[in-house]
């Protein structure tokens, strides 16, 4: 069989990420410039912030790619401790936006603490499962992991941020499955989630409302359904080849947060089915390359850490697209490397650097 070198896979991976990042810059500018001009601000204001965040992320990602990922074993416990402290700080004195306290500001730089917690928890999960394989302490592993997971998930849920809690749960369940956790323990955890998730929805009025809106006719004047309606109008207007970059109508006071939660709809309207198809193919290639890296990781820790990073990106991308096309309730998730958001972009590039380091330490690949 034909062999593919590690360098080739790395170049393909970085090329895909580069395509996504550049697409994101173009679409962020397109989605934000009319809003900024209306306010009297420069049309490139948010684009510049995204470029600066991307530059910082690429720099930190490059450094992360040069550090042996095994060093992260030592950071697993400190990382989750820091994440929990930041989540507590967010609840007590975080910035409140639309009734949710999800961000804190340090040195004029605002970021969502749940993003840091997500990275810390997937690192912690990989660390514990790798240690379990070496020492064979399943019972203590399950107790430690469950305690940390429940505390982290509860603090994120309290912000409130149910969607991020759900995605983080998907990521760590994938790691638990790939890490060979006994079926009894994994099954008990899944049953607990199956019971807890509906209760959290039923006990929260606005979450229940979102589910009800998702299940009912979209042609209603309710604000939540109004968002989906204009998202679908944007995709419909795009047709096969789109209206052209900058020519979206739905981003003009119709779509909520067109530069973040509904940026895929703007892409569909301006670039059409062709543009969205290329974007989906790019994420598909990213998944393929990611799975190759996961399968060829040199050890369990690397394999599970790579799995957490890859599936975090894919789950966010998939759920964002499903929300935009009306196949999932509107919960407001960013599209990785595309949506506006400096802290999220920096964290993505750092995670990508770790993934590249794992890949560079693997053996020679075979197709």
Phi and psi in degrees as a GROMACS rama.xvg file:
@    title "Ramachandran Plot"
@    xaxis  label "Phi"
@    yaxis  label "Psi"
@TYPE xy
-68.0153  135.186  UNK-2
-97.6177  148.597  UNK-3
-119.754  124.677  UNK-4
-71.4508  161.192  UNK-5
-62.5649  -37.3561  UNK-6
-61.2764  -41.6123  UNK-7
-61.9213  -44.6492  UNK-8
-63.6568  -40.5098  UNK-9
-62.3737  -44.2099  UNK-10
-63.6648  -41.2611  UNK-11
-63.4198  -43.69  UNK-12
-62.1208  -47.2949  UNK-13
-68.4531  -31.5397  UNK-14
-66.5252  -42.0093  UNK-15
-63.0386  -46.1614  UNK-16
-63.1541  -39.6603  UNK-17
-61.3548  -41.8323  UNK-18
-62.062  -43.6031  UNK-19
-65.2138  -43.1952  UNK-20
-65.227  -44.905  UNK-21
-65.2487  -41.158  UNK-22
-59.2485  -41.412  UNK-23
-62.1164  -41.9829  UNK-24
-61.9007  -44.3618  UNK-25
-62.4658  -44.2517  UNK-26
-75.188  -33.2448  UNK-27
-63.3319  -43.3693  UNK-28
-62.8822  -44.7504  UNK-29
-62.3925  -40.0815  UNK-30
-79.9714  -22.0125  UNK-31
-105.5  -24.2521  UNK-32
-59.8136  -42.0924  UNK-33
-62.9409  -40.5849  UNK-34
-63.4236  -42.8556  UNK-35
-68.8891  -40.385  UNK-36
-63.6979  -36.724  UNK-37
-64.9357  -32.9651  UNK-38
-80.993  -10.2673  UNK-39
89.1746  12.3678  UNK-40
-94.489  161.045  UNK-41
-61.077  141.359  UNK-42
-65.5721  -20.3324  UNK-43
-98.5067  9.52385  UNK-44
-57.8552  -54.2024  UNK-45
-73.7849  -29.8456  UNK-46
-61.77  -43.1541  UNK-47
-61.9435  -41.5395  UNK-48
-61.5673  -40.2802  UNK-49
-67.1377  -37.9695  UNK-50
-65.3946  -43.4289  UNK-51
-62.2222  -44.853  UNK-52
-62.4897  -41.5954  UNK-53
-63.0966  -41.7288  UNK-54
-62.4006  -42.7015  UNK-55
-63.9615  -44.0807  UNK-56
-62.6595  -42.6759  UNK-57
-63.622  -40.9034  UNK-58
-62.6397  -48.6066  UNK-59
-67.52  -35.9426  UNK-60
-63.8381  -40.0117  UNK-61
-61.9362  -42.9283  UNK-62
-65.2101  -40.0777  UNK-63
-63.5788  -34.6683  UNK-64
-68.4646  -20.3016  UNK-65
-95.5913  -5.02069  UNK-66
-101.557  129.743  UNK-67
-56.235  122.236  UNK-68
-62.9155  -19.065  UNK-69
-63.5034  -22.9215  UNK-70
-60.3998  -27.017  UNK-71
-66.7641  -18.4751  UNK-72
-52.9968  -42.4882  UNK-73
-70.3794  -20.8186  UNK-74
-95.1058  -2.83288  UNK-75
-59.2738  -54.0461  UNK-76
-68.637  -46.6416  UNK-77
-58.9491  -34.9879  UNK-78
-65.3726  -44.9983  UNK-79
-71.7579  -32.523  UNK-80
-63.8843  -43.9978  UNK-81
-64.5628  -40.9026  UNK-82
-62.8649  -44.0887  UNK-83
-63.7898  -42.2551  UNK-84
-61.6249  -41.1504  UNK-85
-67.6644  -37.6823  UNK-86
-65.5915  -40.4803  UNK-87
-64.2044  -42.8223  UNK-88
-61.5899  -38.3222  UNK-89
-62.496  -43.2302  UNK-90
-66.3698  -33.2465  UNK-91
-86.3048  -35.5355  UNK-92
-146.714  27.6274  UNK-93
-76.7728  165.979  UNK-94
-76.0677  127.312  UNK-95
-95.6439  124.519  UNK-96
-129.352  120.822  UNK-97
51.7141  41.9856  UNK-98
82.349  3.84875  UNK-99
-122.672  128.974  UNK-100
-97.723  96.8662  UNK-101
-121.4  -9.09864  UNK-102
-126.553  153.611  UNK-103
-128.408  158.892  UNK-104
-119.856  126.919  UNK-105
-127.509  118.136  UNK-106
61.1338  32.2325  UNK-107
81.7108  2.33038  UNK-108
-107.896  115.016  UNK-109
-97.6966  137.592  UNK-110
-151.875  153.915  UNK-111
-82.743  122.735  UNK-112
-68.5483  -22.4803  UNK-113
-63.5167  -29.0607  UNK-114
-66.7097  -40.759  UNK-115
-66.2487  -42.0887  UNK-116
-63.2598  -37.04  UNK-117
-59.7145  -48.348  UNK-118
-65.4245  -41.1944  UNK-119
-64.4387  -40.2196  UNK-120
-71.1823  -38.7791  UNK-121
-70.2517  -32.315  UNK-122
-65.7858  -44.7903  UNK-123
-63.0124  -40.8986  UNK-124
-62.901  -45.8997  UNK-125
-62.1155  -40.0701  UNK-126
-61.9194  -50.2899  UNK-127
-65.428  -42.2394  UNK-128
-67.4623  -35.3539  UNK-129
-67.548  -41.0766  UNK-130
-65.1873  -36.9762  UNK-131
-61.3977  -40.1794  UNK-132
-64.0828  -33.8143  UNK-133
-78.2012  -46.032  UNK-134
-99.1426  -15.636  UNK-135
68.9871  29.3481  UNK-136
-101.28  78.0595  UNK-137
-66.4718  -43.6148  UNK-138
-60.0219  -51.1064  UNK-139
-66.9074  -33.2663  UNK-140
-62.7126  -46.5346  UNK-141
-63.0291  -42.2056  UNK-142
-64.5496  -48.3031  UNK-143
-62.2131  -46.8686  UNK-144
-64.6633  -44.8903  UNK-145
-61.614  -41.2347  UNK-146
-61.3642  -48.495  UNK-147
-66.9494  -43.1856  UNK-148
-61.16  -48.5549  UNK-149
-62.091  -41.553  UNK-150
-64.3934  -46.4318  UNK-151
-64.9311  -47.4712  UNK-152
-62.3418  -39.5735  UNK-153
-63.6417  -44.1588  UNK-154
-66.176  -37.6087  UNK-155
-69.038  -41.8074  UNK-156
-61.2686  -33.5996  UNK-157
-74.612  -10.6018  UNK-158
-63.2605  -37.0824  UNK-159
-93.0366  144.281  UNK-160
-147.285  76.901  UNK-161
-67.1205  -37.5586  UNK-162
-64.1633  -43.6732  UNK-163
-66.8488  -38.3107  UNK-164
-58.1386  -43.3033  UNK-165
-65.9487  -42.6625  UNK-166
-68.3113  -41.9634  UNK-167
-59.7547  -40.1882  UNK-168
-62.1965  -42.4628  UNK-169
-59.1609  -42.4706  UNK-170
-63.721  -49.9176  UNK-171
-71.9077  -30.314  UNK-172
-64.1272  -39.3464  UNK-173
-61.49  -42.6366  UNK-174
-64.2266  -42.1205  UNK-175
-61.6745  -40.6647  UNK-176
-65.0548  -48.0348  UNK-177
-68.7076  -26.0599  UNK-178
-81.7897  -0.338187  UNK-179
75.9103  27.7509  UNK-180
-60.8038  136.472  UNK-181
-51.8157  142.699  UNK-182
-60.2314  -32.2175  UNK-183
-63.4151  -45.899  UNK-184
-67.5831  -44.5551  UNK-185
-65.1831  -40.825  UNK-186
-63.7458  -41.5479  UNK-187
-62.9919  -39.2542  UNK-188
-65.6414  -43.2686  UNK-189
-64.9821  -38.2172  UNK-190
-64.1315  -42.2977  UNK-191
-61.0884  -41.1114  UNK-192
-64.657  -42.5738  UNK-193
-60.603  -29.0283  UNK-194
-86.0651  -41.266  UNK-195
-71.8296  -40.0184  UNK-196
-59.9914  -50.3038  UNK-197
-60.6343  -36.4034  UNK-198
-64.3635  -41.073  UNK-199
-64.6345  -33.8328  UNK-200
-72.8554  -45.2323  UNK-201
-65.9095  -32.4707  UNK-202
-84.6351  -1.79546  UNK-203
-120.782  116.415  UNK-204
-58.4265  -47.2988  UNK-205
-71.4572  -31.1724  UNK-206
-68.9056  -41.9526  UNK-207
-62.7476  -38.1332  UNK-208
-62.7194  -39.8124  UNK-209
-64.5043  -40.2126  UNK-210
-64.926  -43.0166  UNK-211
-62.8997  -41.8062  UNK-212
-64.8354  -35.8769  UNK-213
-64.3325  -34.8048  UNK-214
-86.6711  -16.5775  UNK-215
-99.6467  -178.84  UNK-216
-63.1339  130.73  UNK-217
-73.904  -19.7226  UNK-218
-81.2242  72.1704  UNK-219
-138.4  160.955  UNK-220
-86.6749  0.467368  UNK-221
-61.62  136.214  UNK-222
-55.8724  -37.8584  UNK-223
-66.6414  -45.7672  UNK-224
-67.3567  -29.7345  UNK-225
-59.5491  -38.2338  UNK-226
-62.3272  -48.542  UNK-227
-63.7406  -40.0708  UNK-228
-57.9507  -47.5341  UNK-229
-74.0278  -25.065  UNK-230
-64.5385  -44.293  UNK-231
-70.1709  -34.6499  UNK-232
-62.0611  -41.9919  UNK-233
-61.0193  -45.4999  UNK-234
-64.7404  -38.5758  UNK-235
-66.6331  -40.7316  UNK-236
-65.1507  -28.3269  UNK-237
-65.8274  -33.317  UNK-238
58.8121  -144.284  UNK-239
-79.1991  -42.0438  UNK-240
-118.915  -2.64238  UNK-241
88.3811  166.86  UNK-242
-83.9481  -11.4032  UNK-243
107.984  147.467  UNK-244
-61.782  127.202  UNK-245
92.9953  -7.3584  UNK-246
-103.696  20.5431  UNK-247
-71.4476  135.045  UNK-248
-93.5056  -32.6373  UNK-249
-70.2227  -19.384  UNK-250
-75.477  -12.0624  UNK-251
-89.3352  82.6122  UNK-252
69.6051  8.69897  UNK-253
-102.065  -57.5376  UNK-254
-78.1415  134.516  UNK-255
-76.42  134.422  UNK-256
46.0409  59.3292  UNK-257
-64.8012  -16.8543  UNK-258
-91.9692  0.606116  UNK-259
-137.116  -85.3974  UNK-260
-62.3075  -30.9981  UNK-261
-123.403  32.0181  UNK-262
-68.4477  -27.4476  UNK-263
-64.5565  -32.5813  UNK-264
-67.5593  -38.8153  UNK-265
-65.3587  -40.6247  UNK-266
-60.5285  -42.5003  UNK-267
-63.3917  -38.4325  UNK-268
-72.9698  -38.4332  UNK-269
-88.408  -31.0785  UNK-270
-112.913  -8.01976  UNK-271
72.1356  -168.947  UNK-272
-62.2203  -32.8963  UNK-273
-62.0434  -47.7151  UNK-274
-66.3275  -44.9151  UNK-275
-67.4373  -34.1783  UNK-276
-64.4762  -42.4794  UNK-277
-63.5465  -39.8221  UNK-278
-64.2695  -44.0706  UNK-279
-63.4774  -40.7496  UNK-280
-62.871  -36.6363  UNK-281
-63.7507  -44.131  UNK-282
-67.4204  -33.6033  UNK-283
-63.6604  -42.5518  UNK-284
-65.5522  -38.5243  UNK-285
-60.0188  -42.6233  UNK-286
-62.6483  -44.5711  UNK-287
-59.8315  -48.9817  UNK-288
-64.5308  -38.1447  UNK-289
-63.0836  -41.4951  UNK-290
-65.0205  -38.0085  UNK-291
-60.1617  -43.323  UNK-292
-66.0573  -41.231  UNK-293
-60.2165  -47.0689  UNK-294
-65.3874  -29.6338  UNK-295
-104.564  11.4796  UNK-296
-61.659  143.931  UNK-297
-70.1874  -18.2417  UNK-298
-156.388  175.472  UNK-299
-62.2438  -42.2593  UNK-300
-60.3332  -46.8648  UNK-301
-63.5699  -40.306  UNK-302
-64.3511  -44.1786  UNK-303
-75.3713  -34.0463  UNK-304
-66.8101  -43.562  UNK-305
-62.3515  -41.0708  UNK-306
-62.5467  -42.1613  UNK-307
-61.1362  -42.7133  UNK-308
-67.5635  -48.9418  UNK-309
-63.2191  -48.3103  UNK-310
-74.3786  -23.5546  UNK-311
-62.0477  -46.151  UNK-312
-63.6165  -46.8583  UNK-313
-67.9574  -42.3031  UNK-314
-63.1271  -43.1672  UNK-315
-62.8596  -44.6651  UNK-316
-63.6725  -45.1714  UNK-317
-63.9751  -46.4835  UNK-318
-67.6413  -37.6196  UNK-319
-58.0945  -47.567  UNK-320
-66.7206  -39.5982  UNK-321
-63.7373  -38.0822  UNK-322
-64.2704  -45.2278  UNK-323
-63.9254  -35.3663  UNK-324
-91.7124  3.20384  UNK-325
84.9819  18.1741  UNK-326
-100.398  4.32454  UNK-327
-149.624  150.657  UNK-328
-59.5607  146.956  UNK-329
-72.6237  108.835  UNK-330
-121.862  -4.33726  UNK-331
74.015  72.4564  UNK-332
-116.12  139.219  UNK-333
-75.3515  158.326  UNK-334
-94.9109  116.74  UNK-335
-53.9106  134.886  UNK-336
67.4224  -4.57977  UNK-337
-111.435  -52.4026  UNK-338
-65.6075  152.766  UNK-339
-69.5953  138.024  UNK-340
157.173  104.279  UNK-341
-65.1662  -49.5656  UNK-342
-63.2183  -43.2524  UNK-343
-60.5701  -40.1834  UNK-344
-66.7632  -42.3009  UNK-345
-61.1969  -45.8394  UNK-346
-63.1738  -39.0394  UNK-347
-61.463  -43.8893  UNK-348
-68.7521  -36.9187  UNK-349
-63.6926  -44.6014  UNK-350
-61.443  -39.1537  UNK-351
-63.0085  -39.3664  UNK-352
-60.7773  -41.4996  UNK-353
-62.3802  -42.3934  UNK-354
-61.3005  -42.3588  UNK-355
-63.6856  -40.4014  UNK-356
-63.1317  -41.2223  UNK-357
-59.9675  -44.389  UNK-358
-64.9543  -41.1796  UNK-359
-68.4579  -18.7424  UNK-360
-93.8885  -0.955597  UNK-361
-81.534  168.04  UNK-362
-75.3849  178.011  UNK-363
-65.5771  136.381  UNK-364
-87.0303  154.73  UNK-365
-130.12  141.414  UNK-366
